[in-house]
């Protein structure tokens, strides 16, 4: 009996170890990148790789760092993404557990009264039976790699979800930084609009006084009032934008705005973001978490083909147990009470109305879809980076032009105001100069914001930096 037990256990373990090394999944080959090697019009992303610090060094402004840290700790969407990792990890462990038998111990007792009509002695009696066993039930030998392929698919799915969480984290960092800059830009626009309103109100009062003195016309009074009310409307609009930006920032943080956050009201007071270095290849796209997630989904689909192929081959399941059996509880572990059972089962698909063929075709179609999705993700990422670089290539020239425009419109407004006050020029020129100045101030702030958000977009497009 002990020799047989040892031989049975040894045989089962050998079959298990042999089965774990087999799989019928096709050999995985990474598809080629369907994009050029370099960003042709990118202005610097080509050549040998360079290094850039991580987000904490990329976003160097203390207030921005405080907000990002708060969001990473409290944002609910990111928390859900991280919990999904734990969920899929557990699913993978469940699938992998099928590679080994589940051994369980069991103990039971039964009692049955046999009536005298059924008794061999003509007398009723009570029949009792006690048992204790250790065994496994319906363990499938993975000779053709079905379970192993499913386990590999579950592992690749886990990796893809992990990459999706990294994508969510990078997107959150970029979103918080962008909304913070937008909030500061809205504050600066609000302050400029308030100053413009105050100036226009003073101009209106001046023209009204001149009208009462008979120097100005009713038309000039109406014109001065119209641009004053226009400025007052813009004050309300930008005040609304500031409040909405603060609310959105609080939502991203998952908490109220930190008490120690500085009240910055000019973009020029925000510490500049780290600049992009020269010499970055397009192969950096491969480090983007969303591209990595797409590749892991492709690997999972490839592994599912192996599981679908294994369905065409026999399935071997083993059930076995070792234990003791006795009619008396006191004799349950006595010598000679041992028993064993071993039940192998073989199932061979013969006719299934094409079900297995359809499953294989479906898994191959899923693999082809995953290839297309992987290539589409790379192409979309390439375009994001290329578009950002094209914008970055010209943004310096745009910023210089906006600065020169602001200086010229400021000078024009000062000259028009001075000429009107001494009666040399008409008030219409003052109105035009005021509108041009206000528009130039708005454009100048918007371009400064664009310059900073361009760097944030590139940070996100390259997968959280370009180190």
C-alpha positions as CSV (number, residue, x, y, z in Angstrom):
1,X,0.0,0.0,0.0
2,X,2.7,2.7,0.8
3,X,4.6,1.8,-2.3
4,X,1.5,2.2,-4.4
5,X,0.7,5.6,-2.8
6,X,4.2,6.7,-3.5
7,X,4.0,5.6,-7.2
8,X,0.6,7.3,-7.7
9,X,1.8,10.6,-6.2
10,X,5.0,10.4,-8.3
11,X,3.1,9.7,-11.5
12,X,0.7,12.6,-10.9
13,X,3.6,15.1,-10.1
14,X,5.5,14.0,-13.2
15,X,2.4,14.5,-15.4
16,X,1.8,17.9,-13.9
17,X,5.4,19.1,-14.5
18,X,5.3,17.7,-18.0
19,X,2.0,19.4,-18.8
20,X,3.2,22.8,-17.5
21,X,5.9,23.2,-20.2
22,X,3.5,22.8,-23.2
23,X,1.5,25.5,-25.1
24,X,0.0,25.7,-28.6
25,X,-0.1,29.4,-28.8
26,X,1.6,30.9,-31.9
27,X,5.1,32.4,-31.4
28,X,4.6,36.1,-30.5
29,X,6.3,38.6,-32.8
30,X,6.0,42.3,-32.1
31,X,4.5,44.2,-35.1
32,X,6.7,46.8,-36.6
33,X,6.1,50.4,-35.7
34,X,3.9,51.9,-38.4
35,X,5.5,55.4,-38.1
36,X,8.7,57.0,-39.3
37,X,11.9,56.8,-37.2
38,X,12.0,60.5,-36.7
39,X,9.7,63.4,-36.3
40,X,10.5,65.1,-39.6
41,X,9.1,68.5,-38.7
42,X,9.5,68.2,-35.0
43,X,12.4,70.5,-34.4
44,X,14.7,68.3,-32.4
45,X,13.3,64.8,-31.7
46,X,15.8,62.7,-33.6
47,X,19.2,61.2,-33.0
48,X,20.5,59.6,-29.8
49,X,18.3,59.5,-26.7
50,X,18.7,62.2,-24.0
51,X,17.7,62.3,-20.4
52,X,15.1,64.4,-18.6
53,X,14.0,64.3,-15.0
54,X,10.8,62.7,-13.7
55,X,7.6,64.7,-13.1
56,X,8.7,66.2,-9.8
57,X,11.7,67.8,-11.5
58,X,9.8,68.5,-14.7
59,X,7.1,70.5,-12.8
60,X,9.4,72.6,-10.7
61,X,6.9,75.1,-9.3
62,X,6.2,74.4,-5.6
63,X,2.5,75.2,-5.8
64,X,2.1,72.9,-8.8
65,X,4.0,70.1,-7.0
66,X,1.8,70.4,-4.0
67,X,-1.3,70.1,-6.1
68,X,0.0,67.1,-8.0
69,X,0.9,65.3,-4.8
70,X,-2.5,66.0,-3.4
71,X,-4.2,64.6,-6.5
72,X,-2.1,61.5,-6.6
73,X,-3.1,60.8,-3.0
74,X,-6.8,61.5,-3.2
75,X,-8.1,61.4,-6.8
76,X,-10.9,58.9,-7.0
77,X,-10.5,58.0,-10.7
78,X,-6.9,57.1,-10.0
79,X,-7.9,55.2,-6.9
80,X,-10.3,53.1,-9.0
81,X,-7.6,52.4,-11.6
82,X,-5.2,51.2,-8.8
83,X,-7.9,49.0,-7.3
84,X,-8.6,47.5,-10.7
85,X,-4.9,46.4,-10.7
86,X,-5.6,44.5,-7.5
87,X,-8.7,42.9,-8.9
88,X,-7.0,41.7,-12.1
89,X,-4.0,40.4,-10.2
90,X,-6.4,38.3,-8.1
91,X,-8.0,37.0,-11.3
92,X,-4.7,36.0,-12.7
93,X,-3.8,34.1,-9.5
94,X,-7.2,32.3,-9.7
95,X,-6.5,31.3,-13.3
96,X,-2.9,30.2,-12.6
97,X,-4.1,28.0,-9.7
98,X,-5.7,25.7,-12.3
99,X,-2.2,24.6,-13.3
100,X,-1.8,22.6,-10.1
101,X,-4.3,20.2,-8.4
102,X,-6.4,21.4,-5.5
103,X,-5.8,19.0,-2.6
104,X,-8.5,18.8,0.0
105,X,-9.0,16.8,3.2
106,X,-12.4,15.4,4.0
107,X,-13.9,13.5,6.9
108,X,-17.4,12.0,7.0
109,X,-19.7,9.7,8.9
110,X,-23.0,8.0,7.9
111,X,-25.6,6.0,9.8
112,X,-28.4,4.0,8.3
113,X,-31.1,1.8,9.9
114,X,-31.7,-1.4,8.0
115,X,-35.2,-2.8,8.6
116,X,-35.7,-6.5,9.4
117,X,-37.3,-7.2,6.0
118,X,-34.0,-6.2,4.4
119,X,-31.7,-7.7,7.0
120,X,-30.0,-11.0,6.4
121,X,-30.5,-12.0,10.0
122,X,-34.1,-11.1,10.1
123,X,-33.4,-8.4,12.8
124,X,-33.2,-4.7,12.2
125,X,-29.8,-3.0,12.8
126,X,-28.0,0.3,12.4
127,X,-25.1,0.4,9.9
128,X,-22.4,3.0,10.5
129,X,-19.5,4.1,8.4
130,X,-16.6,6.6,9.1
131,X,-14.0,7.8,6.6
132,X,-11.1,10.3,6.4
133,X,-9.4,11.0,3.1
134,X,-6.9,13.3,1.3
135,X,-7.3,13.8,-2.4
136,X,-8.0,15.9,-5.5
137,X,-11.0,16.1,-7.8
138,X,-11.2,16.5,-11.6
139,X,-7.7,17.9,-12.0
140,X,-7.1,18.5,-15.7
141,X,-3.7,17.6,-17.1
142,X,-2.6,20.5,-19.3
143,X,-0.9,18.3,-21.9
144,X,-1.8,20.6,-24.8
145,X,-1.4,24.0,-23.0
146,X,-5.0,25.1,-22.7
147,X,-4.8,26.1,-19.1
148,X,-1.3,27.5,-19.5
149,X,-2.4,29.6,-22.4
150,X,-5.4,31.0,-20.4
151,X,-2.9,31.7,-17.6
152,X,-0.6,33.6,-19.9
153,X,-3.6,35.6,-21.3
154,X,-4.7,36.5,-17.7
155,X,-1.1,37.6,-16.9
156,X,-0.9,39.8,-20.0
157,X,-4.3,41.3,-19.1
158,X,-3.0,42.1,-15.7
159,X,0.0,43.9,-17.2
160,X,-2.3,45.9,-19.5
161,X,-4.5,47.0,-16.6
162,X,-1.3,48.0,-14.8
163,X,-0.2,50.1,-17.8
164,X,-3.7,51.6,-18.0
165,X,-3.3,52.8,-14.4
166,X,0.0,54.4,-15.3
167,X,-1.7,56.1,-18.2
168,X,-4.3,57.4,-15.8
169,X,-1.6,58.7,-13.4
170,X,0.3,60.5,-16.2
171,X,-3.0,62.0,-17.5
172,X,-3.9,63.2,-14.0
173,X,-0.5,64.8,-13.4
174,X,-0.8,66.7,-16.7
175,X,-4.4,67.6,-16.1
176,X,-3.7,69.1,-12.7
177,X,-0.8,71.1,-14.0
178,X,-2.8,72.3,-17.0
179,X,-5.8,73.3,-14.9
180,X,-3.6,75.1,-12.4
181,X,-2.0,77.1,-15.2
182,X,-5.4,77.9,-16.7
183,X,-6.6,79.1,-13.2
184,X,-3.6,81.5,-13.0
185,X,-4.3,82.7,-16.6
186,X,-7.9,83.3,-15.7
187,X,-6.9,85.2,-12.6
188,X,-4.5,87.4,-14.7
189,X,-7.2,88.0,-17.3
190,X,-9.6,88.9,-14.5
191,X,-7.2,91.4,-13.0
192,X,-6.5,93.0,-16.4
193,X,-10.2,93.1,-17.2
194,X,-10.9,94.8,-13.8
195,X,-8.2,97.3,-14.5
196,X,-9.6,97.9,-18.0
197,X,-13.1,98.4,-16.6
198,X,-11.7,100.9,-14.1
199,X,-9.9,102.7,-16.8
200,X,-12.9,102.7,-19.1
201,X,-15.1,103.9,-16.3
202,X,-12.8,106.8,-15.8
203,X,-12.9,107.6,-19.5
204,X,-16.7,107.5,-19.4
205,X,-16.8,109.9,-16.5
206,X,-14.4,112.2,-18.3
207,X,-16.4,112.2,-21.5
208,X,-19.7,112.7,-19.5
209,X,-18.2,115.7,-17.9
210,X,-17.1,117.1,-21.2
211,X,-20.6,116.5,-22.5
212,X,-22.1,118.5,-19.7
213,X,-19.6,121.2,-20.5
214,X,-20.6,121.2,-24.1
215,X,-17.3,119.9,-25.4
216,X,-18.2,116.3,-26.2
217,X,-21.2,114.9,-28.1
218,X,-23.9,112.5,-27.0
219,X,-22.4,109.9,-29.4
220,X,-19.1,110.0,-27.6
221,X,-20.8,109.5,-24.3
222,X,-22.7,106.5,-25.7
223,X,-19.5,105.0,-27.1
224,X,-17.6,105.4,-23.9
225,X,-20.5,103.8,-21.9
226,X,-20.8,100.8,-24.3
227,X,-17.1,99.8,-24.0
228,X,-17.3,100.4,-20.2
229,X,-20.3,98.0,-20.0
230,X,-18.4,95.6,-22.2
231,X,-15.6,95.5,-19.8
232,X,-17.9,95.0,-16.8
233,X,-19.5,92.0,-18.6
234,X,-16.0,90.6,-19.2
235,X,-15.2,91.0,-15.5
236,X,-18.2,88.8,-14.6
237,X,-17.2,86.2,-17.3
238,X,-13.7,85.8,-16.1
239,X,-14.8,85.7,-12.5
240,X,-17.0,82.8,-13.4
241,X,-14.0,81.1,-15.2
242,X,-11.9,81.5,-12.1
243,X,-14.5,79.9,-9.9
244,X,-15.1,77.1,-12.3
245,X,-11.4,76.4,-12.6
246,X,-11.0,76.3,-8.8
247,X,-14.0,73.8,-8.6
248,X,-12.5,71.6,-11.3
249,X,-9.1,71.7,-9.7
250,X,-10.7,70.6,-6.4
251,X,-12.4,67.7,-8.2
252,X,-9.1,66.6,-9.6
253,X,-7.5,66.8,-6.2
254,X,-10.3,64.9,-4.6
255,X,-10.0,67.4,-1.7
256,X,-10.3,71.2,-1.2
257,X,-7.5,73.4,-2.5
258,X,-4.6,73.3,0.0
259,X,-4.5,76.1,2.5
260,X,-0.8,76.7,1.8
261,X,-1.3,77.2,-2.0
262,X,0.1,80.6,-3.0
263,X,-2.3,83.1,-4.5
264,X,-0.4,83.5,-7.8
265,X,-2.2,85.8,-10.3
266,X,0.4,86.0,-13.1
267,X,1.8,83.3,-15.3
268,X,5.2,84.9,-15.2
269,X,5.4,84.1,-11.5
270,X,5.0,80.4,-12.1
271,X,8.4,78.6,-12.3
272,X,9.0,77.6,-15.9
273,X,8.6,74.0,-16.9
274,X,11.7,72.0,-17.8
275,X,12.6,72.4,-21.5
276,X,12.8,69.5,-23.9
277,X,16.3,68.4,-24.8
278,X,17.7,67.8,-28.3
279,X,18.0,64.3,-29.7
280,X,15.0,62.2,-28.9
281,X,14.0,59.3,-31.2
282,X,10.5,58.3,-32.1
283,X,11.2,54.9,-30.5
284,X,10.5,56.7,-27.2
285,X,6.8,56.1,-28.0
286,X,7.3,52.5,-27.0
287,X,7.6,53.5,-23.4
288,X,4.1,55.1,-23.4
289,X,1.9,53.1,-21.0
290,X,-1.0,53.1,-23.4
291,X,1.1,51.5,-26.1
292,X,2.5,49.0,-23.7
293,X,-1.0,48.2,-22.6
294,X,-2.1,47.7,-26.2
295,X,0.9,45.3,-26.8
296,X,0.0,43.3,-23.6
297,X,-3.6,43.0,-24.9
298,X,-2.2,41.7,-28.2
299,X,-0.1,39.1,-26.3
300,X,-3.2,38.1,-24.4
301,X,-5.1,37.6,-27.6
302,X,-2.2,35.6,-29.0
303,X,-2.3,33.3,-25.9
304,X,-6.0,32.8,-26.3
305,X,-5.4,31.3,-29.7
306,X,-3.3,28.5,-28.0
307,X,-6.3,27.8,-25.7
308,X,-8.6,27.6,-28.6
309,X,-6.3,25.2,-30.5
310,X,-6.1,23.0,-27.4
311,X,-9.8,22.5,-27.5
312,X,-9.4,20.2,-30.5
313,X,-7.4,17.7,-28.4
314,X,-8.3,15.3,-25.7
315,X,-8.9,16.5,-22.2
316,X,-7.5,14.3,-19.4
317,X,-8.9,14.8,-15.9
318,X,-7.7,13.0,-12.8
319,X,-9.6,12.3,-9.5
320,X,-7.9,10.5,-6.7
321,X,-8.0,10.0,-2.9
322,X,-6.1,8.3,-0.1
323,X,-7.7,7.6,3.3
324,X,-9.1,5.3,5.8
325,X,-12.6,3.7,6.1
326,X,-14.1,1.9,9.1
327,X,-17.5,0.9,10.6
328,X,-16.3,2.0,14.0
329,X,-14.9,5.4,14.8
330,X,-12.4,3.9,17.2
331,X,-11.0,1.8,14.4
332,X,-10.8,4.5,11.8
333,X,-7.0,4.8,11.9
334,X,-6.3,1.2,12.8
335,X,-4.1,-1.0,10.7
336,X,-5.8,-2.4,7.6
337,X,-8.4,0.4,7.3
338,X,-6.7,2.3,4.5
339,X,-8.3,2.7,1.1
340,X,-7.4,4.5,-2.2
341,X,-9.2,5.5,-5.3
342,X,-8.0,6.7,-8.7
343,X,-10.3,7.8,-11.5
344,X,-8.8,9.1,-14.7
345,X,-11.2,10.5,-17.4
346,X,-10.5,11.2,-21.0
347,X,-12.8,13.4,-23.2
348,X,-12.2,13.6,-26.9
349,X,-14.3,16.0,-29.0
350,X,-15.7,14.2,-32.0
351,X,-18.7,16.3,-33.2
352,X,-19.5,19.7,-31.7
353,X,-21.3,21.3,-34.7
354,X,-18.2,23.5,-35.4
355,X,-18.1,25.1,-32.0
356,X,-14.3,24.7,-31.5
357,X,-13.6,25.9,-35.1
358,X,-15.7,29.0,-34.5
359,X,-13.9,29.6,-31.2
360,X,-10.5,29.4,-32.9
361,X,-11.6,31.7,-35.7
362,X,-12.9,34.2,-33.1
363,X,-9.6,34.1,-31.2
364,X,-7.6,34.7,-34.4
365,X,-9.9,37.6,-35.3
366,X,-9.4,39.0,-31.7
367,X,-5.6,38.7,-32.3
368,X,-5.9,40.6,-35.6
369,X,-8.0,43.3,-34.0
370,X,-5.4,43.6,-31.2
371,X,-2.7,44.1,-33.8
372,X,-4.7,46.9,-35.5
373,X,-5.4,48.5,-32.2
374,X,-1.7,48.3,-31.3
375,X,-0.7,50.0,-34.5
376,X,-3.5,52.6,-34.3
377,X,-2.3,53.5,-30.7
378,X,1.2,54.0,-32.0
379,X,0.1,56.1,-34.9
380,X,-2.1,58.2,-32.7
381,X,0.7,58.7,-30.2
382,X,3.1,59.7,-33.0
383,X,0.7,62.3,-34.2
384,X,0.2,63.7,-30.7
385,X,4.0,64.2,-30.4
386,X,4.4,65.5,-33.9
387,X,1.6,68.0,-33.6
388,X,3.0,69.3,-30.3
389,X,6.5,69.6,-31.8
390,X,5.2,71.5,-34.8
391,X,3.4,73.9,-32.4
392,X,6.5,74.2,-30.2
393,X,8.7,75.0,-33.3
394,X,6.8,78.2,-33.9
395,X,5.6,79.2,-30.5
396,X,8.7,81.3,-29.8
397,X,8.1,83.4,-32.8
398,X,4.4,83.7,-31.9
399,X,5.3,84.8,-28.4
400,X,7.8,87.4,-29.7
401,X,5.2,88.8,-32.1
402,X,2.6,89.0,-29.3
403,X,5.0,90.9,-27.0
404,X,5.8,93.4,-29.8
405,X,2.1,93.8,-30.5
406,X,1.4,94.5,-26.8
407,X,4.1,97.1,-26.7
408,X,2.8,98.9,-29.9
409,X,-0.8,98.8,-28.9
410,X,0.1,100.2,-25.4
411,X,2.0,103.0,-27.0
412,X,-0.8,103.7,-29.5
413,X,-3.4,103.9,-26.7
414,X,-1.3,106.3,-24.7
415,X,-0.8,108.5,-27.7
416,X,-4.5,108.4,-28.6
417,X,-5.5,109.3,-25.1
418,X,-3.1,112.2,-24.9
419,X,-4.2,113.6,-28.2
420,X,-7.8,113.4,-27.2
421,X,-7.3,115.1,-23.9
422,X,-5.7,118.1,-25.6
423,X,-8.4,118.1,-28.3
424,X,-6.2,117.2,-31.2
425,X,-7.8,113.8,-32.1
426,X,-11.3,112.3,-32.0
427,X,-12.6,109.9,-29.3
428,X,-13.1,107.3,-31.9
429,X,-9.4,106.7,-32.1
430,X,-9.3,106.3,-28.4
431,X,-12.0,103.6,-28.5
432,X,-10.1,101.7,-31.2
433,X,-6.9,101.9,-29.3
434,X,-8.6,100.7,-26.1
435,X,-10.1,97.7,-27.8
436,X,-6.8,96.9,-29.6
437,X,-4.9,97.1,-26.3
438,X,-7.3,94.9,-24.4
439,X,-7.3,92.3,-27.2
440,X,-3.5,92.3,-27.3
441,X,-3.3,91.8,-23.5
442,X,-5.7,88.8,-23.8
443,X,-3.7,87.3,-26.7
444,X,-0.4,87.8,-24.8
445,X,-1.7,85.9,-21.8
446,X,-3.2,83.2,-24.0
447,X,0.1,82.7,-25.8
448,X,2.0,82.5,-22.6
449,X,-0.4,79.8,-21.4
450,X,-0.1,78.0,-24.7
451,X,3.7,77.9,-24.3
452,X,3.4,76.2,-20.9
453,X,0.6,73.8,-21.9
454,X,2.6,72.8,-24.9
455,X,5.3,71.4,-22.6
456,X,2.7,69.7,-20.5
457,X,1.2,68.1,-23.6
458,X,4.6,66.9,-24.7
459,X,5.2,65.5,-21.3
460,X,2.0,63.5,-21.5
461,X,2.4,62.5,-25.2
462,X,5.8,61.0,-24.5
463,X,4.5,58.9,-21.6
464,X,5.4,61.0,-18.6
465,X,8.6,62.6,-19.8
466,X,11.4,61.5,-22.1
467,X,14.0,60.0,-19.8
